[in-house]
Amino acid sequence: MLPLQTSGGEGRRWWFINGEPLEAAGARTTLMLDKPGEWQLVVMDEAGQTAAASFTLQ
């Protein structure tokens, strides 16, 4: 379990993990990953601004 939170940005947020949308649509969410591997997390706000992080879960 990994709690996530954005700071800055405008309006709603949309979260994506490895290109797939998460059901969360706010500034905070909790990421649940059940298998090791390479992951990319992206969050986008209403203005189209994005932030991304890539990581490996072992």
C-alpha distance matrix in Angstrom:
0.0 3.8 6.6 9.7 13.3 16.7 20.0 23.3 24.1 25.9 25.2 22.5 19.7 18.6 15.5 15.9 14.1 16.8 19.3 18.0 17.5 14.4 15.5 14.5 17.7 17.3 16.7 13.2 10.3 6.6 5.8 4.9 7.0 9.2 11.9 13.0 15.1 16.1 14.2 15.7 14.1 16.9 17.5 21.1 23.0 26.1 28.4 27.0 25.5 22.5 20.1 18.4 16.3 16.4 14.4 14.3 11.6 13.6
3.8 0.0 3.8 6.4 10.0 13.3 16.4 19.8 20.8 22.9 22.6 20.2 17.2 16.5 13.5 14.2 12.7 15.7 18.0 17.3 16.5 13.7 15.2 13.5 16.1 15.3 14.1 10.8 8.6 5.5 5.0 6.5 8.4 11.5 13.5 13.9 15.2 15.3 13.0 13.7 11.7 14.3 14.7 18.3 20.2 23.5 25.5 24.1 22.3 19.4 16.8 15.3 13.3 14.0 12.4 13.2 11.4 14.0
6.6 3.8 0.0 3.8 6.9 10.6 13.6 17.0 18.2 20.1 19.7 17.5 15.0 15.0 12.6 14.4 13.9 17.2 19.0 18.1 16.6 13.6 14.4 11.9 14.0 12.5 11.0 7.5 6.1 4.2 6.2 8.9 11.5 14.8 17.0 17.5 18.6 18.2 15.4 15.3 12.5 14.2 13.6 16.9 18.1 21.3 23.4 22.5 20.7 18.3 15.9 15.3 14.0 15.6 14.8 16.3 14.9 17.7
9.7 6.4 3.8 0.0 3.8 7.0 10.3 13.6 14.5 16.6 16.6 14.6 11.8 12.2 10.0 12.1 12.3 15.7 17.0 16.5 14.8 12.3 13.5 10.6 11.9 10.2 8.1 5.6 5.3 5.7 7.1 10.6 12.9 16.5 18.3 18.6 18.8 17.7 14.5 13.5 10.2 11.1 10.1 13.3 14.5 17.9 19.7 18.9 17.0 14.6 12.3 12.2 11.5 13.9 13.9 16.2 15.7 18.9
13.3 10.0 6.9 3.8 0.0 3.8 6.8 10.1 11.4 13.6 13.8 12.5 10.2 11.7 10.6 13.5 14.6 17.9 18.6 18.3 16.2 14.0 14.8 11.3 11.4 8.7 5.6 4.4 6.6 8.6 10.6 14.2 16.6 20.2 22.0 22.2 22.2 20.6 17.3 15.6 12.1 11.9 9.8 12.2 12.5 15.8 17.4 17.2 15.1 13.5 11.6 12.6 12.8 15.8 16.5 19.2 19.1 22.4
16.7 13.3 10.6 7.0 3.8 0.0 3.8 6.6 7.8 10.3 11.3 10.7 8.6 10.7 10.4 13.4 15.1 18.2 18.3 18.5 16.3 14.9 15.8 12.4 11.4 8.7 5.2 6.6 9.3 11.8 13.3 17.1 19.1 22.8 24.3 24.2 23.6 21.6 18.1 15.7 12.2 10.9 8.2 9.9 9.7 13.1 14.2 14.2 11.8 10.6 9.2 11.2 12.3 15.8 17.3 20.5 21.0 24.5
20.0 16.4 13.6 10.3 6.8 3.8 0.0 3.8 6.6 9.5 11.3 12.0 10.8 13.5 13.8 16.8 18.6 21.4 21.4 21.9 19.7 18.5 19.3 15.8 14.2 11.2 7.6 9.5 12.7 15.3 16.9 20.7 22.7 26.5 27.8 27.5 26.8 24.6 21.3 18.7 15.4 13.8 11.1 11.8 10.8 13.7 14.1 14.8 12.1 11.9 10.6 13.3 14.6 18.3 19.9 23.3 24.0 27.4
23.3 19.8 17.0 13.6 10.1 6.6 3.8 0.0 3.8 6.8 9.6 11.2 10.7 13.9 14.9 17.9 20.2 22.8 22.2 22.9 20.6 19.9 20.6 17.3 15.0 12.3 9.3 12.2 15.4 18.3 19.8 23.6 25.5 29.3 30.5 30.1 29.2 26.6 23.3 20.3 17.1 14.7 11.7 11.3 9.5 11.8 11.4 12.7 10.1 11.0 10.8 14.2 16.3 20.0 22.2 25.7 26.8 30.3
24.1 20.8 18.2 14.5 11.4 7.8 6.6 3.8 0.0 3.8 7.0 8.7 8.4 11.5 13.2 16.1 18.9 21.3 20.1 20.8 18.4 18.3 19.0 16.0 13.2 11.2 9.1 12.6 15.5 18.6 19.8 23.6 25.4 29.1 30.3 30.1 28.9 26.2 22.8 19.5 16.3 13.3 10.0 8.5 6.1 8.1 7.7 9.2 7.1 8.8 9.8 13.5 16.2 19.9 22.4 26.0 27.2 30.8
25.9 22.9 20.1 16.6 13.6 10.3 9.5 6.8 3.8 0.0 3.8 6.7 8.0 11.4 14.0 17.1 20.4 22.8 21.2 21.5 18.6 18.6 18.7 15.8 12.5 10.7 9.7 13.5 16.4 19.9 21.4 25.0 27.0 30.7 32.1 32.3 31.2 28.6 25.0 21.8 18.4 15.3 11.7 9.4 5.8 5.9 6.2 8.9 8.4 10.8 12.7 16.2 19.2 22.7 25.3 28.7 29.7 33.5
25.2 22.6 19.7 16.6 13.8 11.3 11.3 9.6 7.0 3.8 0.0 3.8 6.7 10.1 13.2 16.6 20.0 22.8 20.9 20.6 17.3 17.0 16.4 13.7 10.1 8.5 8.8 12.5 15.2 18.9 20.6 24.0 26.3 29.9 31.6 32.3 31.4 29.1 25.4 22.4 18.9 15.9 12.2 9.9 6.3 5.4 7.7 10.2 10.7 12.6 14.6 17.7 20.6 23.9 26.3 29.5 30.1 33.8
22.5 20.2 17.5 14.6 12.5 10.7 12.0 11.2 8.7 6.7 3.8 0.0 3.8 6.8 10.2 13.6 17.1 19.9 18.1 17.3 13.9 13.4 12.6 10.0 6.3 5.6 7.2 10.5 12.4 16.1 17.6 20.9 23.2 26.6 28.5 29.4 28.7 26.6 22.9 20.1 16.6 13.8 10.1 8.3 5.6 5.7 9.1 10.3 11.1 12.0 13.9 16.4 19.0 22.1 24.3 27.2 27.6 31.3
19.7 17.2 15.0 11.8 10.2 8.6 10.8 10.7 8.4 8.0 6.7 3.8 0.0 3.8 6.6 10.1 13.5 16.4 14.8 14.3 11.1 10.6 10.8 8.2 5.2 4.9 5.9 8.7 10.1 13.6 14.5 17.9 19.9 23.4 25.1 25.8 25.0 22.9 19.1 16.3 12.8 10.1 6.5 5.5 4.4 6.6 9.5 9.4 9.6 9.4 10.7 12.9 15.4 18.3 20.5 23.5 23.9 27.7
18.6 16.5 15.0 12.2 11.7 10.7 13.5 13.9 11.5 11.4 10.1 6.8 3.8 0.0 3.8 6.8 10.4 13.2 11.4 10.6 7.3 7.5 8.3 6.8 4.9 6.8 8.5 10.1 10.1 12.9 13.0 16.0 17.7 21.0 22.5 23.4 22.4 20.4 16.6 14.0 10.7 8.2 5.5 5.2 6.4 8.4 11.3 10.0 10.6 9.4 10.8 11.9 14.4 16.7 18.9 21.6 22.0 25.7
15.5 13.5 12.6 10.0 10.6 10.4 13.8 14.9 13.2 14.0 13.2 10.2 6.6 3.8 0.0 3.8 6.9 10.1 9.2 8.4 5.9 5.4 7.7 6.5 6.7 8.3 9.2 9.6 8.6 10.5 9.8 12.8 14.1 17.5 18.8 19.6 18.7 16.8 13.0 10.6 7.3 5.8 4.5 6.6 9.1 11.8 14.1 12.2 12.0 9.7 9.8 9.8 11.6 13.5 15.4 17.9 18.2 21.9
15.9 14.2 14.4 12.1 13.5 13.4 16.8 17.9 16.1 17.1 16.6 13.6 10.1 6.8 3.8 0.0 3.8 6.4 5.5 5.1 4.3 5.5 8.9 9.2 10.1 12.1 12.9 13.0 11.3 12.2 10.3 12.5 12.8 15.9 16.6 17.3 15.9 13.9 10.3 8.1 5.8 5.1 6.3 8.5 11.7 14.3 16.2 13.6 13.5 10.6 10.5 9.3 10.7 11.7 13.7 15.8 16.4 20.1
14.1 12.7 13.9 12.3 14.6 15.1 18.6 20.2 18.9 20.4 20.0 17.1 13.5 10.4 6.9 3.8 0.0 3.8 5.3 5.3 6.5 6.9 10.7 11.2 13.0 14.8 15.3 14.5 12.2 11.9 9.0 10.5 9.9 12.8 13.0 13.5 12.2 10.4 6.9 5.7 4.7 6.5 8.9 11.8 15.1 18.0 19.7 16.9 16.4 13.0 12.1 9.7 9.8 9.7 10.9 12.5 12.9 16.5
16.8 15.7 17.2 15.7 17.9 18.2 21.4 22.8 21.3 22.8 22.8 19.9 16.4 13.2 10.1 6.4 3.8 0.0 3.8 5.6 8.5 10.0 13.8 14.8 16.4 18.3 18.8 18.2 16.0 15.6 12.4 13.3 11.6 13.9 13.1 13.1 10.9 8.7 5.9 5.0 6.5 8.1 11.3 13.7 17.4 20.0 21.3 18.0 17.6 14.2 13.4 10.5 10.4 9.2 10.8 11.9 13.0 16.3
19.3 18.0 19.0 17.0 18.6 18.3 21.4 22.2 20.1 21.2 20.9 18.1 14.8 11.4 9.2 5.5 5.3 3.8 0.0 3.8 6.6 9.4 12.9 14.1 15.0 17.4 18.3 18.4 16.6 16.9 14.3 15.5 14.5 16.9 16.5 16.8 14.6 12.4 9.6 7.7 8.1 7.9 10.5 11.9 15.4 17.6 18.8 15.5 15.8 12.8 13.0 11.0 12.2 11.8 14.0 15.6 16.8 20.1
18.0 17.3 18.1 16.5 18.3 18.5 21.9 22.9 20.8 21.5 20.6 17.3 14.3 10.6 8.4 5.1 5.3 5.6 3.8 0.0 3.8 6.5 9.8 11.8 13.2 16.0 17.5 17.3 15.0 15.3 12.8 13.7 13.2 15.4 15.7 16.9 15.4 14.0 11.1 9.9 9.4 9.6 11.3 12.7 15.8 17.7 19.7 16.8 17.4 14.7 15.1 13.3 14.4 14.2 15.8 17.0 17.4 20.6
17.5 16.5 16.6 14.8 16.2 16.3 19.7 20.6 18.4 18.6 17.3 13.9 11.1 7.3 5.9 4.3 6.5 8.5 6.6 3.8 0.0 3.8 6.5 8.4 9.5 12.6 14.5 14.5 12.5 13.5 11.9 13.4 14.0 16.5 17.6 19.1 18.0 16.6 13.3 11.7 9.9 9.2 9.6 10.6 13.2 14.9 17.4 15.0 15.9 13.6 14.3 13.5 15.0 15.7 17.4 19.0 19.1 22.5
14.4 13.7 13.6 12.3 14.0 14.9 18.5 19.9 18.3 18.6 17.0 13.4 10.6 7.5 5.4 5.5 6.9 10.0 9.4 6.5 3.8 0.0 3.8 5.4 7.8 10.6 12.6 11.8 9.3 10.1 8.9 10.5 11.9 14.6 16.4 18.1 17.8 16.9 13.4 12.4 10.0 10.0 9.8 11.6 13.8 15.8 18.6 16.7 17.2 14.9 15.0 14.2 15.1 16.0 17.1 18.5 18.0 21.4
15.5 15.2 14.4 13.5 14.8 15.8 19.3 20.6 19.0 18.7 16.4 12.6 10.8 8.3 7.7 8.9 10.7 13.8 12.9 9.8 6.5 3.8 0.0 3.8 6.5 9.6 12.4 11.6 9.2 10.5 10.5 11.9 14.0 16.5 18.9 21.0 21.1 20.5 17.1 16.1 13.5 13.2 12.1 13.3 14.5 15.9 19.2 18.0 18.8 17.1 17.5 17.3 18.4 19.6 20.5 21.9 21.0 24.2
14.5 13.5 11.9 10.6 11.3 12.4 15.8 17.3 16.0 15.8 13.7 10.0 8.2 6.8 6.5 9.2 11.2 14.8 14.1 11.8 8.4 5.4 3.8 0.0 3.8 6.0 8.7 7.9 6.1 8.5 9.5 11.9 14.5 17.5 20.0 21.7 21.8 20.9 17.3 16.0 12.7 12.1 10.3 11.6 12.3 14.1 17.4 16.6 16.9 15.4 15.6 15.9 17.0 18.8 19.8 21.6 20.9 24.3
17.7 16.1 14.0 11.9 11.4 11.4 14.2 15.0 13.2 12.5 10.1 6.3 5.2 4.9 6.7 10.1 13.0 16.4 15.0 13.2 9.5 7.8 6.5 3.8 0.0 3.8 7.2 8.1 8.1 11.3 12.6 15.4 17.9 21.1 23.2 24.7 24.4 23.0 19.3 17.3 13.8 12.2 9.4 9.6 9.4 10.6 14.1 13.9 14.5 13.8 14.7 15.8 17.6 20.0 21.5 23.8 23.5 27.1
17.3 15.3 12.5 10.2 8.7 8.7 11.2 12.3 11.2 10.7 8.5 5.6 4.9 6.8 8.3 12.1 14.8 18.3 17.4 16.0 12.6 10.6 9.6 6.0 3.8 0.0 3.8 5.4 7.1 10.8 12.9 16.1 18.9 22.3 24.5 25.7 25.6 24.1 20.3 18.2 14.5 12.9 9.7 10.1 9.1 10.8 13.9 14.3 14.2 13.7 14.1 15.8 17.5 20.2 21.7 24.2 23.9 27.4
16.7 14.1 11.0 8.1 5.6 5.2 7.6 9.3 9.1 9.7 8.8 7.2 5.9 8.5 9.2 12.9 15.3 18.8 18.3 17.5 14.5 12.6 12.4 8.7 7.2 3.8 0.0 3.8 7.0 10.6 12.8 16.4 19.0 22.7 24.7 25.4 25.2 23.5 19.8 17.6 13.8 12.4 9.1 10.0 9.0 11.5 13.9 14.3 13.2 12.6 12.4 14.3 15.7 18.8 20.2 23.0 23.0 26.5
13.2 10.8 7.5 5.6 4.4 6.6 9.5 12.2 12.6 13.5 12.5 10.5 8.7 10.1 9.6 13.0 14.5 18.2 18.4 17.3 14.5 11.8 11.6 7.9 8.1 5.4 3.8 0.0 3.8 7.1 9.9 13.3 16.3 19.8 22.1 23.0 23.3 22.1 18.6 17.0 13.4 12.9 10.4 12.4 12.3 15.0 17.4 17.5 16.2 14.9 13.9 14.9 15.5 18.2 18.9 21.3 20.7 24.0
10.3 8.6 6.1 5.3 6.6 9.3 12.7 15.4 15.5 16.4 15.2 12.4 10.1 10.1 8.6 11.3 12.2 16.0 16.6 15.0 12.5 9.3 9.2 6.1 8.1 7.1 7.0 3.8 0.0 3.8 6.5 9.7 12.9 16.2 18.8 20.0 20.5 19.8 16.4 15.4 12.0 12.4 10.7 13.3 14.0 16.7 19.4 18.8 17.9 15.9 14.8 14.9 15.0 17.1 17.3 19.2 18.2 21.4
6.6 5.5 4.2 5.7 8.6 11.8 15.3 18.3 18.6 19.9 18.9 16.1 13.6 12.9 10.5 12.2 11.9 15.6 16.9 15.3 13.5 10.1 10.5 8.5 11.3 10.8 10.6 7.1 3.8 0.0 3.8 6.5 9.8 13.0 15.7 17.1 18.1 18.0 14.9 14.8 12.0 13.5 12.8 15.9 17.2 20.1 22.7 21.7 20.6 18.2 16.5 15.8 15.0 16.3 15.8 17.1 15.5 18.4
5.8 5.0 6.2 7.1 10.6 13.3 16.9 19.8 19.8 21.4 20.6 17.6 14.5 13.0 9.8 10.3 9.0 12.4 14.3 12.8 11.9 8.9 10.5 9.5 12.6 12.9 12.8 9.9 6.5 3.8 0.0 3.8 6.4 9.9 12.3 13.5 14.5 14.4 11.4 11.8 9.6 11.9 12.3 15.7 17.8 20.9 23.2 21.6 20.5 17.6 15.7 14.2 13.0 13.6 12.9 13.9 12.2 15.3
4.9 6.5 8.9 10.6 14.2 17.1 20.7 23.6 23.6 25.0 24.0 20.9 17.9 16.0 12.8 12.5 10.5 13.3 15.5 13.7 13.4 10.5 11.9 11.9 15.4 16.1 16.4 13.3 9.7 6.5 3.8 0.0 3.8 6.6 9.6 11.6 13.3 14.2 12.0 13.4 12.0 14.8 15.6 19.0 21.2 24.2 26.6 24.9 23.9 20.9 19.1 17.1 15.6 15.4 14.0 13.9 11.4 13.9
7.0 8.4 11.5 12.9 16.6 19.1 22.7 25.5 25.4 27.0 26.3 23.2 19.9 17.7 14.1 12.8 9.9 11.6 14.5 13.2 14.0 11.9 14.0 14.5 17.9 18.9 19.0 16.3 12.9 9.8 6.4 3.8 0.0 3.8 5.9 7.9 9.7 11.1 9.5 11.8 11.6 14.9 16.6 20.1 22.8 25.9 28.0 25.8 24.8 21.4 19.4 16.8 14.9 13.8 11.9 11.1 8.5 10.8
9.2 11.5 14.8 16.5 20.2 22.8 26.5 29.3 29.1 30.7 29.9 26.6 23.4 21.0 17.5 15.9 12.8 13.9 16.9 15.4 16.5 14.6 16.5 17.5 21.1 22.3 22.7 19.8 16.2 13.0 9.9 6.6 3.8 0.0 3.8 7.1 9.8 12.3 11.7 14.7 15.0 18.3 20.2 23.6 26.4 29.3 31.5 29.2 28.4 25.0 23.0 20.3 18.2 16.5 14.3 12.6 9.4 10.5
11.9 13.5 17.0 18.3 22.0 24.3 27.8 30.5 30.3 32.1 31.6 28.5 25.1 22.5 18.8 16.6 13.0 13.1 16.5 15.7 17.6 16.4 18.9 20.0 23.2 24.5 24.7 22.1 18.8 15.7 12.3 9.6 5.9 3.8 0.0 3.8 6.6 9.7 10.2 13.7 15.0 18.5 21.0 24.4 27.5 30.6 32.4 29.8 28.8 25.3 23.2 20.0 17.6 15.3 12.8 10.4 7.5 8.1
13.0 13.9 17.5 18.6 22.2 24.2 27.5 30.1 30.1 32.3 32.3 29.4 25.8 23.4 19.6 17.3 13.5 13.1 16.8 16.9 19.1 18.1 21.0 21.7 24.7 25.7 25.4 23.0 20.0 17.1 13.5 11.6 7.9 7.1 3.8 0.0 3.8 7.2 8.8 12.6 14.5 18.2 21.1 24.5 27.8 31.1 32.5 29.8 28.4 24.7 22.3 18.8 16.0 13.2 10.3 7.2 4.7 4.9
15.1 15.2 18.6 18.8 22.2 23.6 26.8 29.2 28.9 31.2 31.4 28.7 25.0 22.4 18.7 15.9 12.2 10.9 14.6 15.4 18.0 17.8 21.1 21.8 24.4 25.6 25.2 23.3 20.5 18.1 14.5 13.3 9.7 9.8 6.6 3.8 0.0 3.8 6.4 10.2 12.8 16.4 19.6 22.9 26.4 29.7 30.8 27.8 26.4 22.7 20.3 16.7 14.0 10.8 8.4 5.5 5.3 6.6
16.1 15.3 18.2 17.7 20.6 21.6 24.6 26.6 26.2 28.6 29.1 26.6 22.9 20.4 16.8 13.9 10.4 8.7 12.4 14.0 16.6 16.9 20.5 20.9 23.0 24.1 23.5 22.1 19.8 18.0 14.4 14.2 11.1 12.3 9.7 7.2 3.8 0.0 3.8 7.1 10.3 13.6 17.1 20.2 23.8 27.1 27.9 24.8 23.3 19.5 17.2 13.5 10.9 7.4 6.0 4.6 6.5 8.9
14.2 13.0 15.4 14.5 17.3 18.1 21.3 23.3 22.8 25.0 25.4 22.9 19.1 16.6 13.0 10.3 6.9 5.9 9.6 11.1 13.3 13.4 17.1 17.3 19.3 20.3 19.8 18.6 16.4 14.9 11.4 12.0 9.5 11.7 10.2 8.8 6.4 3.8 0.0 3.8 6.6 10.0 13.4 16.6 20.2 23.4 24.4 21.4 20.0 16.3 14.1 10.5 8.3 5.7 5.4 6.0 7.5 10.9
15.7 13.7 15.3 13.5 15.6 15.7 18.7 20.3 19.5 21.8 22.4 20.1 16.3 14.0 10.6 8.1 5.7 5.0 7.7 9.9 11.7 12.4 16.1 16.0 17.3 18.2 17.6 17.0 15.4 14.8 11.8 13.4 11.8 14.7 13.7 12.6 10.2 7.1 3.8 0.0 3.8 6.6 10.2 13.2 16.9 20.1 20.8 17.8 16.3 12.6 10.5 7.0 5.7 4.3 6.4 8.8 10.7 14.3
14.1 11.7 12.5 10.2 12.1 12.2 15.4 17.1 16.3 18.4 18.9 16.6 12.8 10.7 7.3 5.8 4.7 6.5 8.1 9.4 9.9 10.0 13.5 12.7 13.8 14.5 13.8 13.4 12.0 12.0 9.6 12.0 11.6 15.0 15.0 14.5 12.8 10.3 6.6 3.8 0.0 3.8 6.9 10.3 13.7 17.1 18.2 15.5 14.0 10.3 8.3 5.5 5.3 6.3 8.3 11.1 12.3 16.1
16.9 14.3 14.2 11.1 11.9 10.9 13.8 14.7 13.3 15.3 15.9 13.8 10.1 8.2 5.8 5.1 6.5 8.1 7.9 9.6 9.2 10.0 13.2 12.1 12.2 12.9 12.4 12.9 12.4 13.5 11.9 14.8 14.9 18.3 18.5 18.2 16.4 13.6 10.0 6.6 3.8 0.0 3.8 6.7 10.3 13.6 14.4 11.7 10.3 6.8 5.7 4.3 6.6 8.8 11.6 14.6 16.1 19.9
17.5 14.7 13.6 10.1 9.8 8.2 11.1 11.7 10.0 11.7 12.2 10.1 6.5 5.5 4.5 6.3 8.9 11.3 10.5 11.3 9.6 9.8 12.1 10.3 9.4 9.7 9.1 10.4 10.7 12.8 12.3 15.6 16.6 20.2 21.0 21.1 19.6 17.1 13.4 10.2 6.9 3.8 0.0 3.8 6.9 10.4 11.6 9.6 8.3 5.6 5.5 6.6 9.2 12.1 14.6 17.8 18.8 22.6
21.1 18.3 16.9 13.3 12.2 9.9 11.8 11.3 8.5 9.4 9.9 8.3 5.5 5.2 6.6 8.5 11.8 13.7 11.9 12.7 10.6 11.6 13.3 11.6 9.6 10.1 10.0 12.4 13.3 15.9 15.7 19.0 20.1 23.6 24.4 24.5 22.9 20.2 16.6 13.2 10.3 6.7 3.8 0.0 3.8 6.9 8.0 5.9 5.6 4.4 6.7 8.9 12.3 15.1 18.0 21.2 22.5 26.3
23.0 20.2 18.1 14.5 12.5 9.7 10.8 9.5 6.1 5.8 6.3 5.6 4.4 6.4 9.1 11.7 15.1 17.4 15.4 15.8 13.2 13.8 14.5 12.3 9.4 9.1 9.0 12.3 14.0 17.2 17.8 21.2 22.8 26.4 27.5 27.8 26.4 23.8 20.2 16.9 13.7 10.3 6.9 3.8 0.0 3.8 5.5 5.4 5.6 6.7 9.2 12.1 15.4 18.5 21.3 24.6 25.7 29.5
26.1 23.5 21.3 17.9 15.8 13.1 13.7 11.8 8.1 5.9 5.4 5.7 6.6 8.4 11.8 14.3 18.0 20.0 17.6 17.7 14.9 15.8 15.9 14.1 10.6 10.8 11.5 15.0 16.7 20.1 20.9 24.2 25.9 29.3 30.6 31.1 29.7 27.1 23.4 20.1 17.1 13.6 10.4 6.9 3.8 0.0 3.8 5.4 7.4 9.6 12.7 15.6 19.0 22.0 24.9 28.1 29.2 33.0
28.4 25.5 23.4 19.7 17.4 14.2 14.1 11.4 7.7 6.2 7.7 9.1 9.5 11.3 14.1 16.2 19.7 21.3 18.8 19.7 17.4 18.6 19.2 17.4 14.1 13.9 13.9 17.4 19.4 22.7 23.2 26.6 28.0 31.5 32.4 32.5 30.8 27.9 24.4 20.8 18.2 14.4 11.6 8.0 5.5 3.8 0.0 3.8 5.6 8.9 12.2 15.5 19.1 22.2 25.4 28.8 30.3 34.1
27.0 24.1 22.5 18.9 17.2 14.2 14.8 12.7 9.2 8.9 10.2 10.3 9.4 10.0 12.2 13.6 16.9 18.0 15.5 16.8 15.0 16.7 18.0 16.6 13.9 14.3 14.3 17.5 18.8 21.7 21.6 24.9 25.8 29.2 29.8 29.8 27.8 24.8 21.4 17.8 15.5 11.7 9.6 5.9 5.4 5.4 3.8 0.0 3.8 6.3 10.0 12.8 16.6 19.4 22.7 26.1 27.8 31.5
25.5 22.3 20.7 17.0 15.1 11.8 12.1 10.1 7.1 8.4 10.7 11.1 9.6 10.6 12.0 13.5 16.4 17.6 15.8 17.4 15.9 17.2 18.8 16.9 14.5 14.2 13.2 16.2 17.9 20.6 20.5 23.9 24.8 28.4 28.8 28.4 26.4 23.3 20.0 16.3 14.0 10.3 8.3 5.6 5.6 7.4 5.6 3.8 0.0 3.8 7.1 10.4 14.0 17.2 20.5 24.1 25.9 29.6
22.5 19.4 18.3 14.6 13.5 10.6 11.9 11.0 8.8 10.8 12.6 12.0 9.4 9.4 9.7 10.6 13.0 14.2 12.8 14.7 13.6 14.9 17.1 15.4 13.8 13.7 12.6 14.9 15.9 18.2 17.6 20.9 21.4 25.0 25.3 24.7 22.7 19.5 16.3 12.6 10.3 6.8 5.6 4.4 6.7 9.6 8.9 6.3 3.8 0.0 3.8 6.7 10.4 13.4 16.8 20.3 22.2 25.9
20.1 16.8 15.9 12.3 11.6 9.2 10.6 10.8 9.8 12.7 14.6 13.9 10.7 10.8 9.8 10.5 12.1 13.4 13.0 15.1 14.3 15.0 17.5 15.6 14.7 14.1 12.4 13.9 14.8 16.5 15.7 19.1 19.4 23.0 23.2 22.3 20.3 17.2 14.1 10.5 8.3 5.7 5.5 6.7 9.2 12.7 12.2 10.0 7.1 3.8 0.0 3.8 7.1 10.5 13.7 17.3 19.3 23.0
18.4 15.3 15.3 12.2 12.6 11.2 13.3 14.2 13.5 16.2 17.7 16.4 12.9 11.9 9.8 9.3 9.7 10.5 11.0 13.3 13.5 14.2 17.3 15.9 15.8 15.8 14.3 14.9 14.9 15.8 14.2 17.1 16.8 20.3 20.0 18.8 16.7 13.5 10.5 7.0 5.5 4.3 6.6 8.9 12.1 15.6 15.5 12.8 10.4 6.7 3.8 0.0 3.8 6.8 10.1 13.8 15.9 19.6
16.3 13.3 14.0 11.5 12.8 12.3 14.6 16.3 16.2 19.2 20.6 19.0 15.4 14.4 11.6 10.7 9.8 10.4 12.2 14.4 15.0 15.1 18.4 17.0 17.6 17.5 15.7 15.5 15.0 15.0 13.0 15.6 14.9 18.2 17.6 16.0 14.0 10.9 8.3 5.7 5.3 6.6 9.2 12.3 15.4 19.0 19.1 16.6 14.0 10.4 7.1 3.8 0.0 3.8 6.6 10.4 12.6 16.1
16.4 14.0 15.6 13.9 15.8 15.8 18.3 20.0 19.9 22.7 23.9 22.1 18.3 16.7 13.5 11.7 9.7 9.2 11.8 14.2 15.7 16.0 19.6 18.8 20.0 20.2 18.8 18.2 17.1 16.3 13.6 15.4 13.8 16.5 15.3 13.2 10.8 7.4 5.7 4.3 6.3 8.8 12.1 15.1 18.5 22.0 22.2 19.4 17.2 13.4 10.5 6.8 3.8 0.0 3.8 7.2 10.1 13.4
14.4 12.4 14.8 13.9 16.5 17.3 19.9 22.2 22.4 25.3 26.3 24.3 20.5 18.9 15.4 13.7 10.9 10.8 14.0 15.8 17.4 17.1 20.5 19.8 21.5 21.7 20.2 18.9 17.3 15.8 12.9 14.0 11.9 14.3 12.8 10.3 8.4 6.0 5.4 6.4 8.3 11.6 14.6 18.0 21.3 24.9 25.4 22.7 20.5 16.8 13.7 10.1 6.6 3.8 0.0 3.8 6.6 9.8
14.3 13.2 16.3 16.2 19.2 20.5 23.3 25.7 26.0 28.7 29.5 27.2 23.5 21.6 17.9 15.8 12.5 11.9 15.6 17.0 19.0 18.5 21.9 21.6 23.8 24.2 23.0 21.3 19.2 17.1 13.9 13.9 11.1 12.6 10.4 7.2 5.5 4.6 6.0 8.8 11.1 14.6 17.8 21.2 24.6 28.1 28.8 26.1 24.1 20.3 17.3 13.8 10.4 7.2 3.8 0.0 3.8 6.3
11.6 11.4 14.9 15.7 19.1 21.0 24.0 26.8 27.2 29.7 30.1 27.6 23.9 22.0 18.2 16.4 12.9 13.0 16.8 17.4 19.1 18.0 21.0 20.9 23.5 23.9 23.0 20.7 18.2 15.5 12.2 11.4 8.5 9.4 7.5 4.7 5.3 6.5 7.5 10.7 12.3 16.1 18.8 22.5 25.7 29.2 30.3 27.8 25.9 22.2 19.3 15.9 12.6 10.1 6.6 3.8 0.0 3.8
13.6 14.0 17.7 18.9 22.4 24.5 27.4 30.3 30.8 33.5 33.8 31.3 27.7 25.7 21.9 20.1 16.5 16.3 20.1 20.6 22.5 21.4 24.2 24.3 27.1 27.4 26.5 24.0 21.4 18.4 15.3 13.9 10.8 10.5 8.1 4.9 6.6 8.9 10.9 14.3 16.1 19.9 22.6 26.3 29.5 33.0 34.1 31.5 29.6 25.9 23.0 19.6 16.1 13.4 9.8 6.3 3.8 0.0
